[in-house]
Amino acid sequence: MPQTMTAVEITRPGAPDVLQLTTRTVPQPGPGEVLLKIAYAGVNRPDALQRAGMYAPPPNASDLPGLEASGTIVAVGAGVSDWAEGDDVCALLPGGGYSEYALTPAAHCLPIPGGMGLKEAACLPETFFTVWSNVFQRGGLKAGERFLVHGGSSGIGTTAIQLARVMGARVFATAGSDEKCRACLDLGAERAINYRAEDFVDVLRAEGGAHLILDMVGGDYIPRNIKALADDGRLVQIAFLQGPKVELNFAQLMTRRLTITGSTLRPQSDLAKARIAESLREQVWPLLDAGRIAPVMDSEFALAEAAAAHARMESSGHIGKIVLKVTA
């Protein structure tokens, strides 16, 4: 085991070019942890928020960006029995994925689905933990319900469309171009709404309203989401790309019996994340093993090109997931 590793650090809050290569000490696993030799790391919006100084790591987490990865377990801490050195896994990380080695609780690791490579598997944890816990556990989506996801061509969106469809929901999605709308339809959306040409509120109200909406936009989408909900509908908020503050008439919540909820994944306890991982392994991983759902890949960058990967993501030109290739 080497004593040092190559990593990408955030040199100061700012634009993508603040991401620079550095050398760090290889961490050692504590009780309940495993050390991964990273093959691929997923690139996600929270990484960009952290880079911009808007999403600080939790206490005791690595200051390096990177919340999901795939690779090989090369060391295990005390008390770890479910995994062993040499196991290939994908994992939700507390941080540190933009590096050659990273620590994570063993309970946050999942097996590589059958027939899937390490590159594709690196795209699973952050989006699948987020979608499963918010759409199904928190939002309670059921078969036959009308489900709207904003940003349907994003990593979250492409995952949500597939999972909702395979679970029997009627899926609606918004996206910003005809190409992205076609991608949503190909993944199983019943209707893809180009928000530059149509109003999603009108579309959903014509259908009777959405039973559940998953939103990461916020801002003026919040009151529009409320209008787009059916009576007894639920809005689940997972991010605020257009800001968290808005004026809203809350009387609608009472008269139409609406629910507004939401969550963010990273600050949750290790136990909460372990429970999500267990539920995914039981209910979602068989779908991945069977090829009924799969991550949508956009592009791959070398670890040294992390800044370019962030620029790609923030251009909003991507469809699906972006990954960093860390080691062969």
C-alpha positions as CSV (number, residue, x, y, z in Angstrom):
1,M,0.0,0.0,0.0
2,P,1.5,3.4,-1.0
3,Q,1.7,6.1,1.7
4,T,0.6,8.9,-0.6
5,M,-1.9,9.3,-3.4
6,T,-3.0,11.7,-6.1
7,A,-6.2,13.6,-5.5
8,V,-8.1,16.7,-6.7
9,E,-8.6,19.3,-4.1
10,I,-10.6,22.6,-4.0
11,T,-7.9,25.2,-3.7
12,R,-10.4,28.0,-2.9
13,P,-14.1,28.6,-3.5
14,G,-14.7,29.4,-7.1
15,A,-15.2,28.3,-10.7
16,P,-14.1,24.8,-12.0
17,D,-10.5,25.9,-12.4
18,V,-10.0,25.9,-8.6
19,L,-9.9,22.1,-8.8
20,Q,-6.3,21.2,-8.9
21,L,-4.2,18.0,-8.5
22,T,-2.5,17.5,-5.2
23,T,-0.8,14.7,-3.2
24,R,-2.4,13.5,0.0
25,T,-1.6,10.8,2.6
26,V,-3.5,7.5,2.0
27,P,-6.1,7.3,4.8
28,Q,-6.5,4.2,7.0
29,P,-9.8,2.6,7.8
30,G,-11.3,2.9,11.3
31,P,-13.8,0.6,12.9
32,G,-16.6,-0.2,10.5
33,E,-14.9,1.4,7.5
34,V,-13.3,0.1,4.3
35,L,-10.6,1.7,2.1
36,L,-11.4,1.7,-1.6
37,K,-8.9,1.9,-4.4
38,I,-11.0,4.1,-6.7
39,A,-11.5,3.1,-10.3
40,Y,-14.1,5.7,-11.2
41,A,-15.8,8.5,-9.3
42,G,-19.1,10.0,-10.1
43,V,-19.5,13.8,-10.7
44,N,-22.5,15.4,-9.1
45,R,-24.1,18.8,-8.4
46,P,-23.2,18.7,-4.7
47,D,-19.5,18.5,-5.8
48,A,-19.9,21.8,-7.7
49,L,-21.8,23.4,-4.7
50,Q,-18.9,22.4,-2.4
51,R,-16.4,23.7,-4.9
52,A,-18.2,27.0,-5.0
53,G,-18.2,27.2,-1.2
54,M,-21.9,26.6,-0.8
55,Y,-22.0,23.0,0.6
56,A,-19.5,22.4,3.4
57,P,-18.5,18.8,4.2
58,P,-20.0,17.3,7.4
59,P,-17.6,17.1,10.5
60,N,-14.9,14.5,10.1
61,A,-15.6,14.0,6.4
62,S,-12.8,14.5,3.8
63,D,-12.5,18.0,2.4
64,L,-12.0,16.4,-1.0
65,P,-15.0,16.4,-3.4
66,G,-16.6,13.1,-4.6
67,L,-19.6,11.4,-3.0
68,E,-19.7,8.2,-5.0
69,A,-17.2,5.8,-6.6
70,S,-16.5,2.3,-7.7
71,G,-13.4,0.3,-7.0
72,T,-11.7,-2.4,-5.0
73,I,-11.6,-2.8,-1.3
74,V,-7.9,-2.9,-0.3
75,A,-8.2,-2.6,3.5
76,V,-10.9,-3.2,6.1
77,G,-11.3,-1.7,9.6
78,A,-12.2,-3.5,12.8
79,G,-15.6,-5.1,12.9
80,V,-16.2,-5.3,9.2
81,S,-17.4,-8.8,8.2
82,D,-19.6,-8.3,5.1
83,W,-16.7,-7.3,2.8
84,A,-13.2,-8.4,2.4
85,E,-10.0,-7.2,0.6
86,G,-10.3,-7.7,-3.1
87,D,-14.1,-7.2,-3.3
88,D,-15.2,-4.9,-6.1
89,V,-18.0,-2.5,-4.9
90,C,-19.7,0.8,-5.6
91,A,-20.2,3.0,-2.6
92,L,-21.7,6.2,-1.3
93,L,-18.9,8.3,0.2
94,P,-18.8,10.9,2.8
95,G,-16.4,12.8,0.5
96,G,-13.0,12.1,-1.0
97,G,-14.0,10.4,-4.2
98,Y,-11.7,12.5,-6.4
99,S,-8.7,10.6,-5.3
100,E,-6.9,7.3,-5.8
101,Y,-8.1,6.0,-2.4
102,A,-11.1,6.9,-0.2
103,L,-12.7,5.7,3.0
104,T,-16.4,4.9,3.5
105,P,-18.5,3.0,6.0
106,A,-18.7,-0.6,5.0
107,A,-22.5,-0.5,5.3
108,H,-22.6,2.1,2.5
109,C,-21.0,-0.3,-0.1
110,L,-23.1,-2.3,-2.6
111,P,-22.0,-5.0,-5.0
112,I,-21.4,-4.3,-8.7
113,P,-24.6,-5.4,-10.5
114,G,-24.3,-8.4,-12.8
115,G,-23.1,-7.6,-16.3
116,M,-22.1,-4.0,-15.3
117,G,-18.6,-2.5,-15.4
118,L,-17.0,-0.4,-12.8
119,K,-17.5,2.8,-14.8
120,E,-21.3,2.3,-14.9
121,A,-21.4,1.2,-11.3
122,A,-19.7,4.4,-10.1
123,C,-22.8,6.3,-11.3
124,L,-25.2,4.4,-9.1
125,P,-24.8,5.3,-5.4
126,E,-25.5,9.1,-5.2
127,T,-28.4,9.1,-7.6
128,F,-30.0,5.8,-6.5
129,F,-29.7,6.6,-2.8
130,T,-31.3,10.0,-3.5
131,V,-34.1,8.9,-5.8
132,W,-35.0,5.8,-3.8
133,S,-35.2,7.5,-0.4
134,N,-37.0,10.6,-1.7
135,V,-39.4,9.2,-4.4
136,F,-40.3,5.9,-2.8
137,Q,-39.5,6.0,0.9
138,R,-40.3,9.7,1.6
139,G,-42.7,10.4,-1.3
140,G,-44.5,7.1,-1.2
141,L,-44.9,6.8,-5.0
142,K,-47.3,4.0,-5.9
143,A,-48.1,2.2,-9.1
144,G,-50.6,4.1,-11.3
145,E,-49.8,7.5,-9.8
146,R,-48.8,10.4,-11.9
147,F,-45.2,11.4,-11.2
148,L,-43.4,14.5,-12.4
149,V,-39.6,14.9,-12.2
150,H,-37.9,18.1,-13.1
151,G,-34.5,17.9,-14.9
152,G,-35.4,14.6,-16.5
153,S,-32.2,14.3,-18.4
154,S,-29.9,14.7,-15.4
155,G,-28.4,11.9,-13.4
156,I,-31.2,12.2,-10.9
157,G,-33.8,12.5,-13.6
158,T,-32.8,9.6,-15.7
159,T,-32.7,7.4,-12.6
160,A,-36.1,8.6,-11.3
161,I,-37.8,8.1,-14.7
162,Q,-36.6,4.5,-14.9
163,L,-37.4,3.5,-11.3
164,A,-40.8,5.2,-11.4
165,R,-41.7,3.5,-14.7
166,V,-40.6,0.0,-13.6
167,M,-42.6,0.4,-10.4
168,G,-45.7,1.1,-12.5
169,A,-46.1,4.9,-12.2
170,R,-47.1,7.2,-15.0
171,V,-44.0,9.3,-15.6
172,F,-43.8,13.0,-16.7
173,A,-40.5,14.9,-17.0
174,T,-39.3,18.3,-17.8
175,A,-36.2,19.1,-19.8
176,G,-34.7,22.0,-21.7
177,S,-34.4,20.8,-25.3
178,D,-36.1,18.5,-27.7
179,E,-33.0,16.2,-27.6
180,K,-33.3,15.9,-23.8
181,C,-37.0,15.3,-24.1
182,R,-36.4,12.5,-26.5
183,A,-34.0,10.9,-24.0
184,C,-36.7,11.1,-21.3
185,L,-39.2,9.4,-23.6
186,D,-36.7,6.7,-24.5
187,L,-36.2,5.9,-20.8
188,G,-40.0,5.4,-20.3
189,A,-41.5,8.8,-19.6
190,E,-45.1,9.0,-20.9
191,R,-44.7,12.7,-21.6
192,A,-41.6,14.9,-21.8
193,I,-42.2,18.7,-21.4
194,N,-39.7,21.1,-23.0
195,Y,-40.0,23.9,-20.4
196,R,-38.8,26.4,-22.9
197,A,-41.9,25.8,-25.1
198,E,-44.6,24.5,-22.7
199,D,-45.8,25.1,-19.2
200,F,-45.6,21.9,-17.1
201,V,-48.4,23.3,-14.9
202,D,-50.9,23.2,-17.8
203,V,-49.7,19.8,-18.9
204,L,-50.1,18.2,-15.5
205,R,-53.4,19.9,-14.6
206,A,-54.9,18.6,-17.9
207,E,-54.0,15.1,-16.7
208,G,-55.6,15.7,-13.3
209,G,-52.5,16.9,-11.5
210,A,-49.3,15.1,-10.3
211,H,-49.6,12.8,-7.3
212,L,-45.9,13.3,-6.6
213,I,-43.3,15.9,-7.9
214,L,-39.5,15.6,-7.4
215,D,-37.9,19.0,-7.7
216,M,-34.4,20.2,-7.5
217,V,-35.0,23.6,-9.1
218,G,-36.8,25.6,-6.4
219,G,-37.3,29.3,-6.8
220,D,-40.4,30.2,-8.8
221,Y,-40.9,26.4,-9.5
222,I,-42.2,26.0,-5.9
223,P,-45.5,27.8,-6.3
224,R,-45.9,26.3,-9.8
225,N,-45.3,22.8,-8.4
226,I,-48.1,23.4,-5.9
227,K,-50.5,24.4,-8.8
228,A,-49.4,21.3,-10.7
229,L,-50.2,18.9,-7.8
230,A,-53.4,16.9,-7.6
231,D,-55.4,17.1,-4.4
232,D,-53.6,15.1,-1.7
233,G,-50.4,15.4,-3.8
234,R,-46.8,15.5,-2.5
235,L,-43.9,17.7,-3.3
236,V,-40.4,16.4,-2.5
237,Q,-37.6,19.0,-2.7
238,I,-34.0,17.9,-3.0
239,A,-32.2,21.0,-4.1
240,F,-32.6,24.7,-5.0
241,L,-30.8,25.5,-8.2
242,Q,-32.9,28.7,-8.4
243,G,-32.9,29.5,-4.7
244,P,-34.7,28.4,-1.6
245,K,-36.8,31.5,-0.9
246,V,-40.2,32.2,-2.4
247,E,-43.6,33.7,-1.4
248,L,-46.2,31.0,-1.1
249,N,-49.9,30.9,-0.1
250,F,-49.9,28.0,2.4
251,A,-53.7,28.0,2.6
252,Q,-53.6,25.6,-0.4
253,L,-51.9,23.0,1.7
254,M,-55.0,22.8,4.0
255,T,-57.7,23.1,1.4
256,R,-56.1,20.6,-1.0
257,R,-54.4,18.5,1.7
258,L,-51.0,18.8,0.2
259,T,-47.7,17.6,1.6
260,I,-44.3,19.4,1.1
261,T,-41.3,17.5,2.3
262,G,-37.7,17.0,1.3
263,S,-34.2,15.9,2.3
264,T,-30.5,16.1,1.5
265,L,-28.4,13.0,1.6
266,R,-25.0,13.9,2.8
267,P,-25.8,15.2,6.4
268,Q,-27.8,12.1,7.2
269,S,-26.4,9.7,9.8
270,D,-24.3,6.7,8.8
271,L,-27.2,4.5,10.1
272,A,-29.8,6.2,8.0
273,K,-27.6,5.8,4.9
274,A,-27.0,2.1,5.8
275,R,-30.7,1.5,5.9
276,I,-31.2,3.1,2.5
277,A,-28.3,0.9,1.2
278,E,-30.0,-2.2,2.6
279,S,-33.3,-1.3,1.0
280,L,-31.7,-0.7,-2.4
281,R,-29.9,-4.0,-2.2
282,E,-33.2,-5.8,-1.6
283,Q,-35.5,-4.0,-3.9
284,V,-33.5,-2.2,-6.6
285,W,-30.3,-4.2,-7.2
286,P,-32.3,-7.2,-8.6
287,L,-33.6,-4.8,-11.3
288,L,-30.1,-3.7,-12.1
289,D,-28.9,-7.3,-12.1
290,A,-31.7,-8.2,-14.6
291,G,-30.9,-5.2,-16.8
292,R,-34.4,-3.7,-16.4
293,I,-32.8,-0.4,-15.4
294,A,-29.3,1.0,-15.9
295,P,-27.4,4.3,-15.5
296,V,-27.3,6.6,-18.4
297,M,-23.8,7.6,-19.3
298,D,-22.9,11.0,-20.7
299,S,-19.1,11.4,-20.6
300,E,-15.8,10.3,-19.0
301,F,-12.9,12.5,-18.0
302,A,-9.5,11.7,-16.5
303,L,-9.0,12.6,-12.8
304,A,-6.7,15.5,-13.9
305,E,-9.6,16.8,-16.0
306,A,-12.0,17.3,-13.0
307,A,-12.3,21.0,-13.9
308,A,-13.5,20.1,-17.4
309,A,-15.9,17.6,-16.0
310,H,-17.4,20.3,-13.7
311,A,-17.7,22.7,-16.7
312,R,-19.5,20.0,-18.6
313,M,-22.0,19.5,-15.8
314,E,-22.6,23.2,-15.2
315,S,-23.2,23.8,-18.9
316,S,-26.3,21.6,-18.5
317,G,-25.5,20.1,-21.9
318,H,-25.1,16.6,-20.5
319,I,-27.6,13.8,-20.6
320,G,-27.1,11.3,-17.7
321,K,-24.0,10.9,-15.6
322,I,-20.4,12.2,-15.9
323,V,-17.5,10.2,-14.4
324,L,-13.8,10.6,-13.6
325,K,-11.5,7.8,-14.4
326,V,-9.2,7.5,-11.5
327,T,-7.2,4.3,-11.9
328,A,-7.2,1.6,-14.6
